[in-house]
Amino acid sequence: MPTYLYKDLNTGEIYELVQSMRDEPYTVHPETGAAVKRVLARPAIAFKGSGFYVTDSRPAGKSGGEGGGGE
């Protein structure tokens, strides 16, 4: 199940809570009863560089789409 970030509206503390994607967001912390709000988090991956293309992983001068096949 996914983990979501929630912020305590009184203290500003950030919590990680596990819940199903189908469930409605929590409005109160399930253990403490404190008022909480779901906050957005950065994605866990970052793509850096000039770009990612099919040709980036192939040696220069070779093309993968030509030829008859089973060499």
C-alpha positions, 0 to 999 in steps of 0.5 A, spaced: 500 500 500 502 507 498 505 511 504 502 518 504 505 524 508 500 528 512 501 534 516 499 536 523 495 542 523 496 544 530 504 542 531 506 542 523 509 535 524 509 531 518 507 524 518 507 518 514 501 514 514 499 508 510 493 507 506 489 504 500 489 508 494 481 507 494 480 510 501 479 518 502 484 522 505 485 522 513 482 528 516 484 526 523 490 522 525 488 515 526 492 514 533 492 521 536 486 524 533 489 530 531 487 534 525 491 532 519 492 534 512 495 530 506 501 534 503 504 533 496 511 529 496 516 530 491 517 523 486 522 518 488 526 519 481 529 524 478 531 524 470 537 528 469 541 529 463 540 532 455 535 527 454 533 519 454 532 516 447 533 509 444 539 511 441 543 513 447 544 506 449 546 504 442 554 504 440 555 509 435 554 507 427 549 501 429 542 501 427 537 496 431 532 496 426 536 494 419 538 487 417 535 481 416 535 478 423 538 472 426 546 473 426 
